[in-house]
């Protein structure tokens, strides 16, 4: 199963790209990837920079817990409206 940080790196395109979005070095992102989670004080920023495609709950479940049901459900599109 893909970790939240691995998903964030994939969505950003690379560790370097994610680091650039956040004003961090690729080495800092590598540290997060190695530990398997994003520090709690950076989770919301990552979530916002990636447009909610990865959530704080995925990035650090030990701090934020499980996602509430609304955050787990797929986003609905208003098709034909």
Long-range contacts (C-beta under 8 A, 24 or more apart in sequence): 3-33, 3-36, 3-37, 3-58, 4-37, 4-38, 4-54, 4-55, 4-57, 4-58, 4-59, 4-60, 4-61, 5-29, 5-32, 5-33, 5-36, 5-37, 5-38, 5-59, 6-33, 7-53, 7-54, 7-58, 8-38, 8-46, 8-50, 8-54, 8-59, 9-33, 11-50, 11-53, 11-54, 12-49, 12-50, 18-46, 21-49, 21-50, 22-46, 22-49, 37-61, 37-62, 40-64
